[in-house]
Amino acid sequence: MTVRLLVVDDEEDFLRSIVMRIELRGIAAHGVTSGGAALEYLKANPDAIDVVLLDIKMPGMDGIEALRQIKSCCPSIEVIVVTGHASQEFSHLGRELGAFDYLIKPIRLDAILERIDAASRHRRGSAPG
């Protein structure tokens, strides 16, 4: 089963690069540049995504609010929170709100792929988080 990923990051160059690199590894990836766009996409395509890779620091709706709303509308989707700003507070709050994992930029692609795979397996109920 192909994993279906939504990448949410306001840094457009990073977004294009990571989507392309992930797709080359056989994961169906779609990218959006804001929390609001992520929610619109998920509401319009409720069964199209397994895992969301979500940046925390974004203008407008930040990643924490986006996480809160994603888990409210689509609770079975696993969310991996990504930030360039390490913080115990964000890590704790993210997990409290239902994030599957918390990664700190810069992140090696193999580490991202490993967590995406783990989140997808967890969503399907075949592996612990």
N, C-alpha and C positions, 0 to 999 in steps of 0.2 A: 504494500500500500504506500503510495506516495504521500509524503507529508506536505500539507498545505500551510504556508507561512505568510503572515502579514507582518511587514517591517514598518515601524512607525518611528521616524526620526526627522527632525527639521533641518538637518544638515544634508542638503540635496546631493552633494558629491558623495558623501559617505553612503547615503541611501542607495543611489544608483550602483555604486561599487559593490556593496554587500549583497544586494538583490542579484546582481549578475554572478557574483562568485558563488552564492548559495545555489542558484539555478544550475550552474555548471556541475554541481554535486548531486543533481537529481531531485532537488526539492522544488516544488512549485511555489514560487515566491512572488508576492505583490507588495509594492511599497507605497506609502502615503506619508505626507509631510506634517501631519498634525493629529492631535488626539481627536478633534472633531471629525476629520476626514476618516479616521479609523472607525469611529462609531457609525458614520454614515455607510461605510463599506460593509461593516459587519451586519448592520440592520437590513441592508439591501441583499446581502448574500449570507444568510445566517448559517448555512451548512457548508460554506466554501473554505473555512479556515479551521485548522487544528491548533495552531500555536501562533501567538503574537510575540514579536520581539519589540519591546516598547521602551523608547528613550524616556527618561524622567524629566530632564530640563528642556522644555520647549516653551515658546511664547504662547500666549493664550491659555488654552487648557493644558496644564502640565501632565506629566505621566501618571502621577498619583491619582488625579481626578479621572484621567482616562482609564486607568486600571479599575477604579471604583465603578465606573459606568460600564466598562466591558464585562466585568464579573456580574453586574446586575442584569444586563441584557442577555449575556451569553455565558452562563456560569461554567459550562463544560469546556470552554476554550482555555487552554493553558497559556499563561502570560509569563514571559521572561523579561524582567525589568533590567534595563541597561542604563548606566550612567557614567559620565566622565568625572563625577564628583562623589567620591566615596563617603558614605555617611551611615553610621549605625542606625540613625533615626529613619532614613529612607529604607534601609534593609528591613528593619523591624516592621515599619508601617506597610511596606510592600507585601511582606509575608502575611501580616495580619489581614490585609485586604484580599488575599488569595493568590498572590504571585507564586508561580512555581519555583522561580529562582531569581537571583540578583547577580548581575555581572558588572564588572567595572572596566571601562574603556582605558587603554586600548585592550582589545580582546583578540586572541589568536583565532583564526577561522576554525581550526579543528576543535577548539574549546566551544565555540558557538554551535558548531554542528553536533557535538556531543550532547550539549544541553537541549538542543532542539529535538534530537532523537529521544532523549530521556523524557522530555515533556510529552512528546507524541505517544510514547509507550505508556506513560502514566495516564494520559487521556483515554487510551484504549483499555486501561485497567490491567495491563500485563506486567507492570513494574512499579516498584515503589518510587516516590519522588525523592 
